[in-house]
Amino acid sequence: MTREHHKILDCTIRDGGLVNNWDFSVQFVKDMYYGLSEAGVEYMEIGYKNSAKLLKGADAGPWRFLNEDFLKEVLPQKTDTKLSALVDIGRVDEKDILPREQSLLDLIRVACYIKDTDKALDLVQKFHDFGYETTINIMALSHVMENDLNEAFEEIAKSPVDVVYIVDSYGSMDYKDIDYLVSKFQRLLPNKKLGLHMHNNQQLAFSNTIMGAARGVEFLDTSVYGMGRAAGNCPTELLVSHLKNPRYDLRPVLGIIEKHMVSMREKWEWGYILPYMIAGVLNDHPRAAMALRAGEDKDKYTEFYDKLTSPEVMPAGAAD
């Protein structure tokens, strides 16, 4: 089936950076951008536009705190593939954002929790006024109460935001959840485009993404070889293959994986692994699973499961 109205947004550099502290070489990012361009992918998220002044972790790679002069050195020639960056509430310095005509970026995405929707929309308005395409990505949707979501929709509907994202932060959703949420978002936000950002804790990121695509979601997030925080994301190569759009070409994506990512996967861990599966099944943040995998007891799955299902509830926190 042809899906010519869909757009793939590859977020390997941004979300994959959560795996390796954004330790990507300039050559890798160049190869990623020009390879995805050759593959016909419409957007590549090249990192976070957060501020090192406002956020600990300034030792991270440059893709966490994007600098416009640096970007112009990395990509002296842009293709038809647009560039996006993501910002977090309270972590971005608005003075770091140039007007779009002075920037290599085309799209700025704003991630927030439901309680910060108003702050996110303030940023959206500023970025819109600067000429950027914009999205709002409401994280941890599986923990959001219906009435809170309905209230947020009233504000979102009045905003200039271009795309509203359904985000499965904990990798806990299945096709029924996606079907329900897409219908709800379409009903209450009829004038907004929709996007999907899925995590692969239960090996459902791909199926959930194509369910959303079949229901009319336009922006589909992926990452090459599934690289992303913890269980990772919907693999770009799967979606490029599945969407029968003549603009897409699988071969360049395979070239990126062969040249760079097979060896990266041996160095850094991501993808479907049992602790991430357990966290997804329990609709829990993957931080505990990530901590387990970083320790000596990384394969003690039953003990980990017992810990998560004991009366002591682990605290919730940052999501994506």
WOJO-V617182 format. One record per helix or strand of 3 or more residues. SS is the DSSP state (helix for helix, strand for strand). FROM is the first residue (numbers start at 1). TO is the last residue. Records with the same first field share a line. If there is no record, write none. Layout:
# WOJO-V617182
SS->FROM-TO, FROM-TO
This chain:
# WOJO-V617182
strand->7-10, 43-49, 82-88, 107-112, 133-138, 163-168, 193-199, 219-223
helix->12-20, 26-39, 68-74, 94-96, 100-102, 114-129, 141-143, 146-158, 175-188, 205-214, 224-226, 236-242, 250-267, 274-281, 287-293, 301-308
